[in-house]
Amino acid sequence: MKTQEKRPLGLFTQRTTCRFCESTDLVKVLDFGNVPLAGGFLKDTEFSEEKFYPLELNFCRKCCLLQVSNVVPGEVLFKNYFYFSSAIRTLVDHLADFARETTERFLKDRKNPSVFEIGCNDGVMLKPFAQLGVKAVGVDPATNVVKSIESKDITVINDFFCEAVGERISREFGRFDAITSSYSFAHIDDMISVIKGVKKLLKDDGVFIFEVYYLGTLIEEMQYDMIYHEHMSYYSLKALDHFLGTYGMEMFDTKFTPGVRSGAVRFYARNKGKRTDAVSPAVEKMRADEIKRGYDKAETFLGYGDKVKGTRTALMRVLNDLKSRGKTIIGYGASGRGTTIMNFCGIDGKYLDYVVDDAPAKHGFYTPGTHVAIKPWDAVTQGAFPEYALLFAWSFINEVKKRRVDYLEQGGSFIVPLPEVSIVGK
């Protein structure tokens, strides 16, 4: 990892209490040092202005939430947000299925059904809800993303969701039959205000359905690349039981969603005593599994931190070997995950000629902290053929292999960094 002595720090808040239960009994699991914002892609003229922020992962002994405790202001994190969900075919299909399942299971028999989405990005899930005849309203703080929405069928409020915003929206639109969220709850610091906002917006017999990266996936698959400032919390059922119970809510179902963003869980919650659905056996199975795997013990996560460092060593051994043999390597996927891997491992222009990404909005920019140029895939045909591509978008390996079959046919190979380092060719 590169020296960080001269890295200028930006403004941040050091949390000394748990985001869920406000306990002060926090245990440091992993220290990434001072790193750039995961989504802070920049122009070469901005290198001297780039700010860095300490990144630490802590575990709460009281409620078992794993969390990042150095909080960067939301207006900094989302000032120029580059993540557009509609650009990823896998997510478009997945979120359309999310909308169909929710409508079929909970909304089809309701009069004038309604859904509210927290963190709706570019409206990729609200649009299929609207097509199914559901009143679709959402909120998202990323101004540039919200401005890209071209649809008269959905309503999007450009703001950070909190208790006050929830109250304001309830006065304007009423309360909703369902509140949904896909991955956005990882991005929010004040979750206490969010859950209070949910309580104000959700009908008494409504459903609260949210999808988040699952703590178990993070741990079991060594996905340390998920850890960055935007991802403030890593969810387990154990932590959620404690959190929701504090506000009169309970979990009644869970559903794993493998193959999407490296695996996640969809949680189904409700106000206690307001619905008659039987609690799914999946809930108790997950509770038992988490206890078995030790997700309620700090020692489990301290051991995880040691394994993460071993994964870094394995990847750098492969890259150093390839470079010593004169191989050309590029990166594939300029993402937050890629930023974490590059900065934690010290992967810069010494190893990668450039990084390719399919999103035009990123072309002409450079990777945060490591300052490697981001280019379109066409760059592969304009210079020396890259024999290897380090796949930062490794969670979409199957999709990438189909899209880049021409690269594999020409003899190119992908270096897959996680869960274990491997090389995938034709």
CORDA-V135063 format. One record per helix or strand of 2 or more residues. SS is the DSSP state (a for helix, b for strand). FROM is the first residue (numbers start at 1). LEN is the number of residues. Records with the same first field share a line. If there is no record, write none. Layout:
SS = FROM-LEN, FROM-LEN
This chain:
b = 13-2, 26-10, 52-9, 66-3, 70-2, 114-5, 135-6, 155-4, 176-7, 202-13, 233-3, 249-8, 264-8, 329-4, 355-2, 373-3, 388-4, 413-4, 422-3
a = 44-6, 74-4, 85-3, 89-19, 126-6, 143-5, 163-11, 184-4, 191-11, 215-6, 224-3, 237-10, 281-12, 298-27, 336-10, 360-3, 377-5, 394-10, 405-5
